[in-house]
Amino acid sequence: MLSPTTHGLESSSSVESPQLCRQFTLSEIQVATKNFDESLVIGRGGFGKVYKGNVTYGTTLMTAAIKRLDSTSNQGALEFWAEVKMLSNLRHCHLVSLIGYCNDGQEMILVYEYMPHGTLEDHLHKRVTSLTWMRRLQICIGAARGLDYLHTGTSIKHGVIHRDVKPSNILLDDSWAAKISDFGLSKIGPINQPCTYVNTVVKGTFGYLDPDYFSMGRLTRKSDVFAFGVILFEVLCGRKAIDKSLDEEQWGLVTWVQDSIEEGRLKQIVDSNIRGRIISPKCLKEFAQLAERCLHSHPKHRPTMAQVVMGLEYILALQEKANGALKPAGRTIFGKKIPVFVFTSSGENSDGSISLKSLRYHLDTIQGENHIFRRFDFDTIQVATENFSEANRVFQLRFNSMYKGRLQNGQDIAIAESFSNRFIENHMREASILVKCEHENLVKMLGYCIEGTKVFFIYEFATNASLHHLLHDPTCIQLDWNKLYRILLGVARGLVYLHKHAPIPIIHGNVRPGNILLDESFDPKLSDLRFATAINESDCVHVNAVSGTL
């Protein structure tokens, strides 16, 4: 049996052996794929066929994509173990998750989370679904975030260069979120400088290869940026990177697009499926300019992927404004312009306290478009917190306590217990906002529990506590500048989302290091929206009392 320690990545000393994925037996894979039944094949690539099947992961039966190495493939053990090692150490919402692998005799099989909407290539070139311009922008942003994480935000000290960025390696989940996949050709980067290169044999896909890398063998993060620039033009034009069905002078997408732009025909090269719809002229111009910067002949003049993300988010904001996506003044979350949750008189007891029956009713009616606000039973959170043990208490205040816990499915949670009407109302306000807002840099509120006279609110748990603790507690890990920069960038993105892209613009009202939580990858999550305020299209709103932190 081949070993990951003998067939790993070059420079693999920076990568630990697999821990977060399980090893499947060949018989388990055969059962999942009905002995590799052709009717279950959902894709084919350079590695081999991909099957859809059901596998057991922990106590859960889940649908998976099962990729089997073809004996005729020019890939082999090196690429197999590179993928296993890489994805076992990387976790990000815009990277495909590796569930496990099988290495039995000549069989090398990779098991991934299943992506119901297939690949970006399917929708651009096989016309599985006609993607709207807005969805194309959102997919590009997700893929760019995934690449940015690979380049600068991984737990691998020197970052990762993907080396095969193309639409068939951008998968789409059930919410159309983009996930970067296929790390068989990936390389550990050099010391953390964007234009420092690795000398390596040229590998990748024609049409996406960085000319500097192809001619000189110098692989950098900017090689991925070049490939992403090609994808941006594919998304805009709906044409393949290389299309030999066309006249020879039009085979290459990049040359054709650059010539067309130089001739003033930018509008004419837009994909016919979206050409007749509203695309802001400014948005179109900015998008084309960003793609061209990615394709600059000199790598040092190309943007970083972090800059690409910011550019795309700006372009999306331009398009949303053109669409009138920001709804007019008067939209509210609670039926009032300033979101203060007020119970009706029938929802209060005679002593002025909140009726638990009324509270349960209002909590049950809080729902987001893609987010179910779950009612937890008390036994579940009691087991999760080991009966609210002192060891699991995060903090205790006069009217509020916080516990950490773990659900039976392995998910870590934080549980806030509120003892006063004011705190309950504040959490209600936060729930009504968070259930309707969804962003990777906002903390998630999962649900609530009412037991007797006790009210609990359940959130996702941040493994690395808050930025305040990491900055000011001498016993905490010291953050290097790259991590600090990524944290600041993530917080800024979260605030841009609240201000510009949330269902209604929101002022957070209490931005401070203690409310910036950090997950296992040190990605920031803005928390504590108890004092958040909804605003209209003007820049200010009058409030009756000042809240926040001096």
PyMOL commands that set and color helices and strands:
alter all, ss='L'
color gray80, all
select helices_A, chain A and resi 12-14+26-32+38-40+77-89+120-125+133-153+167-169+211-216+221-237+248-250+253-262+267-269+272-275+281-294+299-301+305-323+345-347+356-364+378-384+390-392+421-434+467-472+481-501+513-515
alter helices_A, ss='H'
color red, helices_A
select strands_A, chain A and resi 22-23+41-44+49-57+60-68+98-104+107-113+160-161+170-172+178-180+187-188+198-199+218-219+374-375+393-396+400-406+412-418+445-451+454-460+506-507+516-518+524-526+533-534
alter strands_A, ss='S'
color yellow, strands_A
deselect
rebuild
show_as cartoon
